[in-house]
Amino acid sequence: MSLISADTFDVIICGCGPTGALLSANLSRLGVNHIILDREAGIVTDPRAIALDEDGIRIAQGVGIYEALFQEVGKSMGLFHFIEGGRGLDVRPFLQFDYNTIEGGTGHVGFMCFKQPAMEKHLRSKIDERYGTLRLNSTITAISEDSDHVYVYYEDTAGVKHRICGKFLVGADGKTGFTRKKYLEPKGVVMEKSNKFCYEAVWVALNWHITPPTPETHPDFPLWKLGYTPEQVRFGRTEDRLWRFGFVVNPGEDGQKMATRDERQKIVFPYLTHRGSRYGLSKDVAFPPDCLDCIRARPFTFSARSCNKWFLGRVALCGDAAHVFPPFGAQGIASGFRDAISLSWRLKLAVRPECTSHEALLSGWAAERKQQLERSLASTIENGNFVTEPSRIKAFLRDWFLWAYQLIPSWKHSLQLGARREGMTKYDYAPGMPFLPEYLGGKSFPQVFSAPIDGPAPPIPTFTDDSIFAPSKKGIFQVVALVDSIYQFRAARADISRVQCPTSLSILDPAEATFLVHGEIPSVVDAPAFLGKEIPIENVIRVLGADEYTAAGQTETALATQFPRPEARHYDPNRIRKDLGSDKIYVIVRWDRFVFAACQNLEELQHAVSLLESTLECVERGEMRMKV
């Protein structure tokens, strides 16, 4: 059969799972011409991943699906309970993490549970057809490349063979996908086990759909006689009744056999049985087995691994294609999202004709991501040690230590923060990383709630990122001015108007600067007249305090939306100032929400802008800018 060869793109993405779709949505926002190939006919209905941390929530918010996240995709995960195994689900935890609070610096709760098919649906909806093309039922059969392009060969369901050409290929096709397994592994790109997390075991992962019992369907269920209602005997997410359960396969056991119906019920149903004495009954009370429908039961090997190289030539790896985690830290999807957003803006630079060394750009990306991966692995190790402790003596000592430690309220709160107690991510500078360490570059830029300068807080929460990286803006680097009142705005506006930005530096435009105004409560009703015509009013926003944020959710308009607004527990509207320092006025923020430079005055801002151009020019030429 003849080969159809016609299409050329800047970027080819293999795989349209969460990571590939998120990358495509970002490339769409950046105006990069790309195509996504996926071998499936549509979205896979199996809910494989179930948890997303606050970084992932923020990144998804960045492509415009925040409202859908909490109305259709999932909900706050709340408390993580660590309990002794085999004693049921309602035993007293020896430790809990409180992820309902908003104190991680992103403006979001610590974790949400979600339905992966719904997540993928909304991410795909943000693929702009002007820049992105999605081709389903496309099975990759070969990859080749030369010094300037990469060529992907694929076959459709009719058996027609195609060849497409791109400047770069991103493999987001999972840990068993073609890109790494068939193309890069023969070239020496392999998954390596982490030497910091030696745990490796086979677990059976189960997905259940729950149908609550009723007096009509289960008249002999003993709790009806005690006055219990179906709502009181339910468990799982209220709307969807989905439940994830996993258990370890012991040495000598066969994973496939343990995933069968009879074997998994032996493991699972003791957790769904209460002692009768709890209700004054002589017999134990078990949740009806026919109310549980098993959607998936598969053995998996849990280990921590990442590739020795994240890119080779013009081919890069994202998400599970580049690294895999045990599920104890719920870092799989979030790490893929971090890969995608940080790679997207570099690809925007790499496809430009003036970029002569994409290797340096991608090397900086891989170096930063590996640092973040170490942080994600640390939280996974912490949780994994709690979950997998085999020694009863060590577990006993651990439980008593944690009990005593939590007698001091501040220490208890620190424990309940989980991984958030370490603060937001900060990269350790190495040559080739595009930020200025002398100006606090490499730190995550915090996010807080915001409102228009001339109006009330909106019924659906809005965030500072929404204005800083508004869809109407073109720059992948943005200037943010931190001012204490509307009266300081004029001085900041005058400073930014004096910034000399080379015409060649198309990635930053001072005219797109965002002004974050602290302390303006209520809104400034005459703001348009005060601000003048030079600055779009949407670029001037107020930072919301907890009280105003909470009150905004209690208005009739807000209640009518039925949006599940997270509580502002431990929310700090001054988080940006606290993380960067109260003396910082101007911040240059990268597309991936990391600080390029935080400056005290116009002179430092001008210096940082000049270094932005030279830093990126050096990286694109393959040179390594040294720390000033």
Secondary structure, DSSP 8 states (H G I E B T S, - for coil): --EEEEEEEEEEEE--SHHHHHHHHHHHHHT--EEEE-SSSS---S----EEEHHHHHHHHHTT-HHHIIIIIEEE--EEEE--TTS-SSS--SEEEETTS--SSSSS-SEEEE-HHHHHHHHHTT--TTTEEEE-S-EEEEEEE-SS-EEEEEE-TT--EEEEEEEEEEE-S-TT-HIIIIIIGGGT--EEE-SS----EEEEEEEEEE----TTT-TT-GGGGGT--GGGG--S-TTT-EEEEEEE--TT--HHHHTSHHHHHHHHGGGGEE-GGGGT-SS-EE--GGGEEEEEEEEEEE--EEES-SEETTEEE-GGGTEE--GGG--HHHHHHHHHHHHHHHHHHHTSTT---HHHHHHHHHHHHHHHHHHHHHHHHHHHHHHH---HHHHHHHHHHHHHHTTSHHHHHHHHTGGGGG-S-B----TT-SS-GGGTTTBB----EEEETTS---SS-EEHHHHHT-TT---SEEEEEEESSHHHHHHHHHHHHT----TT-TT--GGG-EEEE-S--S--TTHHHHH-SSS-GGGEEEE--HHHHHHHTTSHHHHHHT------TT--TTHHHHHH-TT--EEEEETTSBEEEEESSHHHHHHHHHHHHHHHHHHHTT------
